[in-house]
Each structure stands twice: as structure tokens, then as C-alpha cells.
Amino acid sequence: MKPSEIREMDLEGLAAKEAELRKKLFAEFLKGESAQPKTDIFKKLKKDIARIKTIVTEKKAKAAKEDLIKG
């Protein structure tokens, strides 16, 4: 996923997407137990999860900053 696509999502959507990617990562891990693991898939999924976590943190920090300014 591109960061611009992730930034367009709300926090609930991001949490759902992160959970979905974690399930995919786990499924790929289990597939790799019986066969040769495809490390490129692991790398892509891990990076997407990290991007989502980073953007969630950015959004929360921005919301907290706006609350300080308002109140």
C-alpha cells in the first residue's frame, strides 16, 4: 500500500487493515513451515504494517495537538 492510500483511511479502517495484514502475515508464516518461505511477501506485509502504525501515530499526535490548541 502507498502511504497516501493509508492516510486517506480513518483510524477504525486502519485498525481493521492492520489486523487483516497481520492475519495474512501469520498465514504466510504457516505456509512457510511446510515449503520454502517467500521472504519478499513477509517483507512487504511487515512494511505495510509498519506504515499503518506510523500513520496511526501521526494521526493521534495531530489530534492531541489540535485538542491542546482548542482547549
C-alpha positions as CSV (number, residue, x, y, z in Angstrom):
1,M,0.0,0.0,0.0
2,K,1.1,3.5,-0.6
3,P,1.3,6.0,2.3
4,S,-1.2,8.3,0.5
5,E,-3.8,5.5,0.4
6,I,-3.2,4.8,4.1
7,R,-3.6,8.4,5.1
8,E,-7.0,8.6,3.5
9,M,-8.4,6.0,5.8
10,D,-9.8,6.7,9.3
11,L,-8.4,5.2,12.5
12,E,-11.0,2.4,12.6
13,G,-10.3,1.4,9.0
14,L,-6.6,1.5,9.7
15,A,-7.0,-0.8,12.7
16,A,-9.0,-3.2,10.6
17,K,-6.5,-3.2,7.8
18,E,-3.6,-3.8,10.3
19,A,-5.5,-6.8,11.7
20,E,-6.1,-8.1,8.2
21,L,-2.4,-7.8,7.3
22,R,-1.3,-9.5,10.5
23,K,-3.6,-12.4,9.7
24,K,-2.1,-12.6,6.2
25,L,1.4,-12.5,7.7
26,F,0.6,-15.3,10.0
27,A,-1.0,-17.4,7.2
28,E,2.2,-16.9,5.1
29,F,4.3,-17.9,8.1
30,L,2.3,-21.1,8.5
31,K,2.6,-21.8,4.7
32,G,6.4,-21.4,5.0
33,E,6.6,-24.1,7.6
34,S,5.9,-26.8,5.0
35,A,7.6,-25.3,2.0
36,Q,10.3,-22.8,1.1
37,P,9.1,-19.4,2.5
38,K,8.8,-16.5,0.2
39,T,10.6,-13.8,2.1
40,D,9.5,-11.0,-0.2
41,I,5.9,-11.5,0.9
42,F,7.0,-11.3,4.6
43,K,8.9,-8.1,3.9
44,K,6.0,-6.4,2.1
45,L,3.5,-7.3,4.7
46,K,5.8,-6.2,7.6
47,K,6.5,-2.9,5.8
48,D,2.7,-2.3,5.2
49,I,2.0,-2.9,8.9
50,A,4.8,-0.5,9.9
51,R,3.4,2.2,7.6
52,I,0.0,1.8,9.1
53,K,1.3,2.0,12.6
54,T,3.4,5.1,11.8
55,I,0.4,6.9,10.2
56,V,-1.9,5.9,13.2
57,T,0.7,7.5,15.5
58,E,0.9,10.6,13.3
59,K,-2.9,11.0,13.3
60,K,-3.1,10.5,17.1
61,A,-0.4,13.1,17.7
62,K,-2.1,15.5,15.3
63,A,-5.4,15.1,17.1
64,A,-3.8,15.6,20.5
65,K,-2.1,18.7,19.3
66,E,-5.4,20.1,18.0
67,D,-7.0,19.4,21.3
68,L,-4.3,21.3,23.1
69,I,-4.7,24.3,20.8
70,K,-8.5,24.3,21.2
71,G,-8.7,23.7,24.9
